[in-house]
Structures are given as structure tokens and as C-alpha cells.
Amino acid sequence: MSENCTIQDVFNRFYPDYEKTHELSAAQQKAVYHIMNCKTGAFGVNVSVCEDCGCISVHYNSCRDRCCPMCQEFPREKWVDARREDILDAPYFHVVFTVPEELNPVIYSNQKLLYKALYHAASDTLSELARDKKYLGADIG
């Protein structure tokens, strides 16, 4: 693959074989379909004709899927810029909590309940550690 390889290129090359050995949910299959077909003409085409020179421009419609990196690049950049304005000019720590990979199928089928449980467990853990005078000795927000 070249340096200009996209996620769409990877999906188009490897997904057919991957699909043979892995079972995806309907939502995952839909996202894959959208990514593989984004801006290919599968979602329609717009044709523009210049009134002065008659030059024809063809623009392929995007899938507009929230999982598609081609469609979400601009909204993501816009979101990141807006978040930069929210950041306090103070030192902070970014903490990531994860679960064992083996729990992914369970979590995927019970997302609302289990993400809420993970959030509360992470929050309680951080609060407990922050209250400890050995670490911070304070209540965190």
C-alpha cells in the first residue's frame, strides 16, 4: 500500500477476507458499507457545469456516517478547536480507564449499563485516590 493509503483503501482490500472469519453486528456492517462506498458514487453524484467555459465537474456524495473518517474530518477538527477554548490554563492529567479485551462482547451487548458502571468505578477510584494525602489530599471536580 502507498503512503496515501486511506481507511477506505484498507477496508476495500482486507474486509472481504475479514468478513469470512468474523461476525459483525448490523451497525458495524452498515458503517463498513458506508466507509467502503463513501464518495464513490454509491450515494449519488452532483454534476456542475460552468456557464462560461462549459467545464463539467463531478462531485460524489459522502455517506455522512459518524464513523467515516472522510466525512468526520472537518467536524472533528471543529470539535477539537472548540474544546481547546474550554481547557483551563492549568496543569492537568489525562487518565484512561480500560477493561480487559475479553469483556468487549459483553459490554457491546449491554453498553448503557456497563459504560455507566465503568464511569462510576473510574470516578470513585479517582476521587478516593485524590482524597488520600499521599497523592493530592483534595476533592476533585
N, C-alpha and C positions, 0 to 999 in steps of 0.2 A: 504494500500500500504506500501511497505517496505521502509527502509532508502535508498536503492539503486534504487529507482524508477526513471525512465528516462522520458523525454518528450514523447518518443515513447510509453512507457507504459501508460501514461496518455491519449494520443491520441487513442490508441487501446482500452482502457477501456471506454472512455467517448464520443469519436467523433461520433459513430453511433447514439447515442441518440441526441447529439447536432445537427447533420445534419438534423434530422427530423423537428426541430423547427427553424432553422436558414438557411438563404440563403447565400451561399458563391460564390464569383466570381470564374471564371475558374482558375485564377492564384492561388487563395487561395486553391482550391480543389487540384490542382497539387502539391502544397507544402505539404499539408496534406498527400496525397498519398505517396509522396517521404519520408516524415518523418516516416510514419507508416511502410513502407516497406524497409527502409534503412538497409543494412547488414542482410537481412533475406533470401537472395537467389533470391528475385524477380528481381534483377538487374544483375543476373548472379553469377557464382561461379568460383573460381580458386582452383584447386587441385594441391598440391605439394607432390611429393614422394621423400623421402630421398634415395639417391643412395646407402648409406652404410647399413642402417637398414631396409629400406622399409616402414618406418613410413609415414603415409598419413596425410597431414594437409589440411583442407578445410578452405578457406577464402571467405567470402561472400562480393560481391561488394557493395560499397556505392552508394547512389543516386547522390552525388556531388551537391546537391541543395544548393544555397546560404542561404536558410532559415533553413537548417537542422543543429541542434546543434552538432550532432555526426560528420558530415562532416566538419563543420567550426570551430571546437575547435582549431585545430593546426593553421590554417590560422589566426584566431582571436588572438591567443597568439603571433604569429609572428608580426601581425599588431600592437598590443599593445606595444610590445618591441621596434618596430621601432618608434612609437610615443613618447616613453619615451626619446629617443635621441633628439627629436625635442623640448622638453619642456625647456623653459628658467629657469635658476635658479633664479627665482624672484617670489614674491607673486602674486597671480592672483585669480580671482573669476570665478567660473563656474556658468553660468546663463542658465536657461532653460525656454523657452517660450512655452506655450501650448495654445490650443484652446478648447472651450467647446466640450464635447463629442458629442453633438448633431450635430456638423458640420462635423464629420468624414465621413458620406456618401457623403456629398457634396465635401469634399476635396479629397476623394478617386476617385471620378469620374472626378476631374479636378486638378490632382496632380501638374502638371508642373506650371500652372498659380497660384494656391493658395499657394503652398510652396514658390514660388518666392515672392508673396505678403507678406507672413508671415516673410520671411527672411528680406525683406526690412523694414517692420514695426518694427521688433526687432532691426535691425541695426540702424534705425533712432531714436528709443527710447533710446537705449544705448548711441548713440552719443549726443543726446540732454541732457540727464542726466549727462553725463561725462563733458560736457562743462560748466554746472552750477557750479559756485564757491562753492556752498553749498556742493557739492559732491566731485568733483575732480578738476574742473577748467582746463580741458585739452582736447585736441583732442585725441581720441583713434584710434588704428590701427586695 
